[in-house]
Amino acid sequence: MKMIIYNVTVNIEESIHEEWLSWIKNHIPQVLGTGRFSEAKLTRVLVEEDLNEVTYSIQYRAKSREDLNNYYQFDADKLKKEGLMKFGDKMLAFRTELEIIDEFTVTQN
């Protein structure tokens, strides 16, 4: 069974950056609390950008395609709405699904 990464990339206006970062650190456990994902990573995108914006990526590892579909059907709208209501047009998010084909790690000798 192939694992799926549900990636949410978010552009945040600098004026709300600290408030958003505090909020997302509470929001991620709510998403994980749906039981649809096994883990999440919060990362800052390292790009040269407009001085008024900061970009983050949140990667949720779905347990299965079915779990991701259930997240969309039962959980996503409610969880997305909270961020939209709080930050409105000062936050722009887009979502990508990534299928894990294989994983490699470095082994120590």
N, C-alpha and C positions, 0 to 999 in steps of 0.2 A: 504494500500500500504506500503510495507516494504522499509525503507530507507537503502541506501547502503553507507558505508564508503569506500572511495578509499584511501588506505594508501600507501604512498611512504616512504620507509626506505632508508636512504642515509648514506653511509660511506664516510667520507671526510678525506683526508690527512691533518694532523695538519698544514702543510706548507701553505695551502690555506684556512684554516678554517675560519678566519675572513673575507676574501674576499667572500667566499661562503655564509656565514651568511648574509652579506650585500646584496648579489645578491638575495638570496632566499626570503628575506623580500620584494623585489620588484617583484619577480617572482610570488609569491602566489597571489597578487592582479590581475595579468594578468590571472591566471588560473580562479580565481573567476569571472573575467570580461567576461568569455565565457558564463556566465549565466547558466551553468550546475550544479553548486554547491551552497548551501545555506550558508556555512561557512567553515572555515579551522582552524586547530590548528597546530602550530609548536611546537614540543616537542623535548627535548634532551633525548636520550635513556641512562638510568643510568645503565651502565654495566662496569665491569672491562674490559678494552680493551687494545690493543696494544697502547703504548704511542704515536705512530705516527698517530693515527686515532681518529676521533670523529664521533659519530653516531647520526643522527636525524631522526625523523618520522614526516611527514606532513600528517595530516588526513583531507581529504576533504569530506564533507557530501553531497552526490549527492541527488538531489531533487527526482530522480526516476531512475529505471533501464534504462529507455529509455534515460534520460539525460546522464547517464554514457556512454551508447553505442554511443550516438551522440558525446560526448567528444572524445572517441576513434576514431571515424570515421572522425571528422572534425577538431579537435584541438590538439590532443595529440602529433602527430609527430612533428609539428612545435614548440610546446612548449618544448618538450624533447630535440630537436636538439640544441636549444640555450645553454642549460647547458652542453651538450656533447661537443659542439664546444669550450665553454669557459674553461671547467675544464678537459675534456678528461679523461684519465685513473687515475686521482687523485681523482675521484669521482665514486663510485659504487652505483647504485640505483636498488632496486627491489620493485615491486608493489604487493599489496595484496588487494583483495576486501573482505569487511566484511559486512554481512547482519545484521542489527539491529533487534533482535528478540523482545526485550522489553527494556524499560528504567525505572529506579527506581531512586527516589530522596528521600532525608531525609526531612521529614516534621517537622517543629518546633511546639511544643505545647505551 
